[in-house]
């Protein structure tokens, strides 16, 4: 098992290096199958072989390791996973800092959510304090619910909708 994982890692690393620009086929996504068969086969054969190969865990591996064409900078999947992981691990601290209107965890979370300049960070932090009861409707609000509520509030806020 370890040899197979190591071989997959080495192979996807070489393939990823050859395709530094990244990207994926919109029909079958990124992964080893896309990298191996793209542009070499008929579209239907490519979709069948590429999709099947991607479906054998190479796509999951590529996304988590940011290889095999799954290394699109700022990719939605990668960012969403990072946001969810950060929110889950730091939920209590985020809740406290959102209620207070600032703090190091909230500042880092603002950046993770796309607020990279001072103006958008200030707008993000202000919105989280103002909409605290919407973000945390109950004392038992979990991180997934908070994120869902946060994204909804960001979408209707003119200063944050484009993040």
N, C-alpha and C positions, 0 to 999 in steps of 0.2 A: 504494500500500500504506500509506504513511504517513497519507494523508488518511482512508482507511478506519479505520485504528487510532485516529486522533484522533477521528473521528466516533463510534466505538464508545465510547471513553473518555468523551466529553462526554455521550452518551446515557445510559450506565450511571450516570454521576455524578448526573444529574438524577433518574433513576428511583430511585436509592439514597436521595437526599435526600427524595424523596416517601415513601419507606418506611423511615424511620429506625429503626423497631423491628427490622427485619431479619426473616429467616425464610425458609422454603422449603417447597415441596410435598414431602411425604415420598416420593412416587412418582417425581417427575422432578427433584427437587433445586432448587437456586437457579440463577439466571441470567436473562438478558434475556427468555427465553421465559416463565418463571414470572412475571416482573414485568409483561410486556405482556398476557398472556392470563388471568391468575388472576381468577376471579370473573366473567369476561365471556362465557364460553363453556360449553357442555355439558362435563361431566367428560371424556368420551372425546375430544372435539375438542380440549379444553384439553391433555390428556395428549399427544396427537399433535403439535399445533402447538408447545406449550411444550417438550416433550422434544426435538423436532427442532431448534428454535431453540437450546435450551441445548446441544445436541450439536455445534453449529457453533462451537465454541471460546468461546462467550460464558460458559459455566459456568466453564471454566478461567480465563478472564480475570477473571470476577467473584470467584472464590476468591482468586486471587493479588493482586487489587487491593482486595479486601474491599468490593466494590460489588455492585450488581444483586441485592440480597437475600442476598448471601453474607457479610455482615458481622456474623454472630452472634458477640457477644463471647464469648471463651473457647471458640469452636468447636473440635471435636475435630480436624478436618482441619488447620486453621491451626496449632494448638498442636503437633500431631504433626510437621508439616513444620518448624516452628521447632526443635523438639527434635532432629530428625534432622539438620538443617543444623548446629546448634551442636555436636552430638556428633561429626559428621564432621570439622568444621574444627578442633575442639579435642581430638580423641581422645587424643593423646599427653599433653597437659596434664591431662586428666581422669583418665587412667590413673594418672599420677604422684600427683595429689592424692587420688584415692580410696585408693591404697595408703598414703599418709601420713595420711589422716584429716582433710583440710581444705585450703583454699586458695581464692583468689578465683574461679577458673574453676569449681570444684566448687560454691561458694556460689551463683554465678549460675545454674548448671545446676540446682541444687536448686529455685530459684525457678521456673525454666522448666518443671520437672517437677511444679509445683503446691505445693511446700513454701514457703508464703509467710510463715508465722510462725516465730518462733525455735524453738519446740518441734519442729515438723515438720521444719525444716531440720536441727536437731541429730539427729533420728531418721534422716533421709535420709542424712546424711553418715556417721553411725555405721554404718548398714546397709551402705553402699557399701564401707567399710573392712572390715567383718566378712565380707562376701560377695565380696570382691575376686576370689578364684579362681573363683567361679561367674560373675561378670560378665565376666571376662577368662580364659576357660579355656585359651587358648593365647597365645603371644607374638604371633601374627598375627591376633588377634581384631579384626574390623572393627567400625565404629560401629553397623551394623544389628544385628549379633549381640549386642553389648554392650547396646543399647537393649532388645532382645527379652528378654535375661536380666534386665535391670534391672526391666522392667515385671512380669516373673514374680515377682521377689523382692518388689517393692512390693505386689503383689496378695496375698501371703501374710503380709505384715507388718501387724499390727493398727493400728499408728500411721500407716502409709502407704497402706493399702488404699483409703481414701476420697479420696485426692488425684487 
